[in-house]
């Protein structure tokens, strides 16, 4: 038992903590600890009370920690610096590219703002660089060190590491294209990539850059990408780009026939189809209904229910195309039917309103109610009708009767009910697919094709305002645009790998929801006054139950504790 005793020396009293025991039958002090004077003991007790912080600061932690761990796991820093070495002074090229990729995932900003963002993340403490090391000028300088050959080499080495580290499946590879508008001036002669084209975000007033992406079927992990000129249609570039991306994958996977390429009908012209069928590449592709109209318009009563695919039916048939055996499948989806029917109804309503307005205008001219302005001519009215009825199915659905009375055109129109019945019963909700995987059952072909919607989701993420955004891209040369696209694809790679880890550990969560949760995990720095300046203690903020599980999964607390 420990007791407290006091000893008086001179005029001062000192206290000791002692333990006693019997030695040879007599009580003896066997251990003692000097505690000091009463005033000293009280002072130490007051110092041991929890101090109040004078200031608290929040740092971006969850997303940065999780994605940095994945970058470390695939040796991203080492690979970039191996391919693009520089003198050991300040941040390496790898630091600049990884920081840009992390920023693109979590909070896309311009190069002039990225240094400040870095300052407010845990990277500032882990890497130890100043935010002044990441100015826009230093970014331009380091981006300028990376060539197109370097990008391809880095991507090859990274994909090789990803395949071995994460055991990703490449049996089915998804191929799709999109475009991004830029702010590159039309008269800029330093960029051949930025051209005007059919922009998918309706920004026809700006030049654009096209991007082709090859991803895995599961989790849409990007393997390879290709940037090409904005004025080249997807269907025209498909043979060249698809072969290039597949060859890169073949270099890592071995036989190109180990994979099945899945793509949409927008890429398959008649010439492309011929090349593909004789290339030896396995594929699943959406095609236009005109290729096999009889099969496409099979009565719905003859369709079969697709196993484990609620609301889906199909009809299939072996077919020979260009001397090659294929399997043709028409899939029908109730959800796709209602979606198309809704769109058709809206389009019909808009067209009918325009026809009604045109009809009234012509009648007013005919009756003399309207005399001012340019009198309509039959030829001009026909051109106007052509524009009004340009949306899909409208020419078939509206019967047009345009008569000329003494040089004055008069319009009558009606809806063709038989054609409407034919379209709704034999066309809507249907998709025609062909594949040279003749050993696959139709449901496998349908499943593979439907996975393309996931790539479209990935492109939506890259146009998102919150996460993974490709824009804005204030770059004016092809080389800078290539590097910018490169770290945007790296950003998508890190994010999709993070989701793969989460899902495989029991968290069935969308990519935006995952990034929301990770971004909400902040490092809290508690600053205290000390004898010499300020002391800091680090912890994390209050988290939801799911955030706590994700923090444990990605070991976020351990990284915060490194401070």
Residue, then its C-alpha position, 0 to 999 in steps of 0.5 A: x500500500x502506498x502512503x504519503x509522508x512528510x519530512x521537514x528539512x530546515x524550515x521547509x516541508x517535503x512530501x514523499x510517496x512511500x511503500x512499507x513492508x516487513x523485513x525480518x519481522x519489522x516494518x521498513x520503507x522499501x520504496x519511496x518517490x520524492x514529490x516535492x513541496x506542497x506548492x510544487x505538487x499543486x502547480x503540477x496538478x494545475x499544469x496537468x489539467x486539460x488546457x483550452x485550445x486558443x485556435x482550431x483549424x480544419x484540413x482536408x483529410x479523408x479524401x486526400x488520405x484515402x486517395x494518397x494511399x491508393x497512389x502509394x499502393x500503385x507506386x504512382x509517385x515512383x513511376x512518374x519520377x522514374x519516367x520524368x526525372x528531375x534534379x532533387x530540388x523541391x517537389x518532383x514531377x510526381x508531386x505536381x501530377x499527383x496533387x493535380x489529380x487529387x485536386x481534380x477528384x475532390x475540388x477542381x481548381x485552376x493552377x493559380x488556386x491549387x497551392x492554397x488548396x494544398x495548404x489546407x490539406x494534410x499533404x502540407x504536413x505529410x509532404x512538407x513543401x510550402x504552398x509557394x512551391x505550387x504556383x501556376x508558373x511552376x506547374x506550367x514548367x513541370x507540365x512542360x517536362x512531360x511528353x506524349x511518349x512519357x504519358x503513354x509509358x507512365x500509363x502502361x506502367x501504372x496499369x500493369x501495377x493496378x492489374x497486379x495489385x487490385x486483380x481487376x478483370x479485363x474480360x470485357x472492356x468498355x469503349x466510349x468517347x466524349x468531348x470537352x469544350x475549351x476556352x482556346x481561342x479560335x485563332x490560336x495556332x498552337x493547338x491542333x487538338x481544339x476544334x469546333x465540332x458537335x459538342x455534347x454539352x451544346x457549347x457549339x460556340x467553343x472549340x472542343x477536345x475529344x477523349x476516348x476511354x477504355x475501362x474495365x466493366x467492373x467499377x469502370x477503372x480507366x486503363x487507357x485513353x486517347x485525346x484527339x481532335x475535336x472536329x473528328x466524328x466518333x465513328x470516323x476515329x473508331x478503328x484507329x483509336x480502338x485498335x490503338x487502345x486494344x494494342x496497349x492492353x494487349x501488350x500487358x494482357x497477352x492475347x487480344x482475344x482474351x478481352x471483349x470490346x463493348x461499344x455503342x452504335x455511334x461508332x459502327x459504320x458499315x466500313x468499320x463493321x467490316x474491319x471489325x469482323x475481320x480483325x479477330x477482335x471479340x466484341x459486343x456492339x449496338x447497331x442500327x435497327x435497319x441492319x436486321x429489321x425483321x428481327x428488330x420488329x419481332x412481335x413482343x409476344x415472341x420475346x423471352x424473359x431475361x433471367x435475373x433481369x426484371x423488366x427485360x425481354x429478348x429475342x435472338x438469332x444466329x446471323x452471318x454478317x460479311x461472311x462471319x458468324x454472329x449472334x444478333x439480340x434484340x433486347x426490350x426494357x420496360x424502363x427504356x420503353x417508358x423513357x422513349x415514349x415520354x421523349x416521343x410524346x414531348x417531341x410530338x407535342x413540340x412539333x405539333x405546336x410548330x405545325x399549328x403555328x405555321x398552319x395559322x400563319x399560312x391561313x392568315x396570308x390566304x384570307x388576307x388577314x396578314x399583309x405585311x412582311x414577306x409573303x411565304x413561298x411554297x419552297x420556303x414552307x417546305x424547308x421550314x417543314x423539313x426543319x420542324x419534322x427533323x427529330x426522329x420519327x416525326x416525318x413518319x408520324x405526321x401526315x403533311x398536305x401542302x397545297x398551293x392556291x394561286x401562289x399561296x401555300x396552305x397547310x393541313x396535317x394529321x397524326x398517322x395513328x397506324x405509324x404511331x402504333x407501329x413505332x410504339x409496339x415494334x420500336x420503342x424500348x428495343x435495342x439491337x445488338x450483335x456480337x461475334x461471341x457466339x458461345x455467349x447466351x443472349x443475357x450475357x450479351x445484354x449485360x455486357x452492353x448495358x454496362x456501357x451506361x457506367x462509362x457514360x456515368x464516368x464521363x458525367x463525373x468528368x463534367x461534374x461541378x463538384x468532383x473529377x471535373x475536366x473543365x475548366x482547362x485554361x491551356x493553349x497548347x496540345x502538350x498542355x492539354x494532353x498532360x491536363x487530360x492525363x491527370x484528369x484520367x489519373x484522378x478517375x483511376x484513383x477514385x474508381x479504385x477507392x470505390x472498388x475497395x469500398x464496395x468489396x469491403x461491404x460498402x455498396x456506395x456510389x462514387x459521388x456518395x463515397x467522395x462526399x463521405x470522404x471529403x466530410x472527414x476533416x483533420x482538426x488541428x488544436x493549437x495551444x499556447x506553450x512556453x515556446x510558441x504554439x503546440x498543436x494536437x491533431x484529431x479528426x472531426x465527428x463522423x457518421x457511422x458510415x464515415x467511421x467505417x470508411x475511415x477505418x477501411x482507409x486508415x485515415x486516423x493513422x495518417x492523421x496521427x503521423x503529425 
